[in-house]
Amino acid sequence: MEDITRTVPTSVTRTDPPRRSTTMCDHSPSCPDTDSSACCTAHVVADHSEQGWCRLCNGVILFDDGGYLTPDGRALKLAG
């Protein structure tokens, strides 16, 4: 019978890809970065208000209820 066992690495090193710029602005001044507290003031590039959301030029998805998603997957709520 053929031995089909495999060697499993004891440790796997995970490296995250380098963070890319999420700004899609071609206007000046540039919109706030997603790490900025003013990130939700960026220009709207895709308006889906009939569905309750819009995409901003910095990659943020802004929802009508004041919540938003950043391009790196964080779910946050607008202050105030």
C-alpha positions in Angstrom: 0.0 0.0 0.0 1.2 3.5 -0.9 2.0 5.9 2.0 0.0 9.1 1.3 0.8 11.0 4.5 1.9 14.6 4.1 4.1 16.7 6.2 2.2 19.6 7.8 4.2 22.6 8.7 4.4 23.3 12.4 4.2 27.0 12.0 2.8 29.1 9.2 3.9 32.6 8.8 1.2 34.9 7.6 2.1 38.2 6.0 -0.5 40.8 5.2 -0.2 42.5 1.8 1.1 46.0 2.0 -1.7 48.5 2.6 -2.8 50.2 -0.6 -4.0 53.8 -0.8 -7.8 53.8 -1.0 -8.1 57.3 -2.3 -9.6 57.4 -5.7 -9.6 61.2 -5.9 -8.6 63.0 -9.0 -9.7 66.4 -7.6 -8.0 68.9 -5.4 -7.9 69.1 -2.5 -8.0 65.3 -2.0 -10.7 63.8 0.1 -9.9 62.7 3.7 -8.2 59.3 4.1 -10.2 56.4 5.6 -8.2 56.8 8.9 -9.4 60.4 9.3 -12.2 61.3 11.6 -13.7 63.2 8.6 -13.6 60.2 6.2 -17.3 60.4 5.6 -17.0 63.9 4.1 -15.4 62.5 0.9 -17.2 63.0 -2.4 -19.9 60.5 -3.4 -18.9 58.4 -6.5 -21.8 55.9 -6.4 -25.1 56.9 -5.0 -27.5 54.1 -4.2 -29.8 56.0 -1.8 -32.7 53.9 -3.0 -30.9 51.0 -1.2 -29.7 53.1 1.7 -26.0 53.5 0.9 -23.4 55.3 -1.2 -19.7 54.8 -1.9 -17.3 57.6 -1.4 -14.2 58.3 -3.4 -12.0 57.2 -0.5 -13.6 53.7 -0.6 -15.9 54.2 2.4 -19.4 52.7 2.1 -21.8 55.1 4.0 -25.2 53.9 5.1 -28.3 56.1 5.7 -28.4 55.0 9.4 -25.0 56.7 10.0 -23.0 53.5 9.9 -20.1 53.0 7.5 -17.6 50.4 6.3 -14.0 51.2 5.6 -12.2 49.5 2.7 -10.2 47.4 5.2 -13.5 45.9 6.6 -14.0 48.0 9.8 -17.6 48.7 10.6 -18.1 52.0 12.4 -20.8 54.5 13.4 -20.7 58.2 12.9 -20.2 60.1 16.1 -23.0 62.3 17.4 
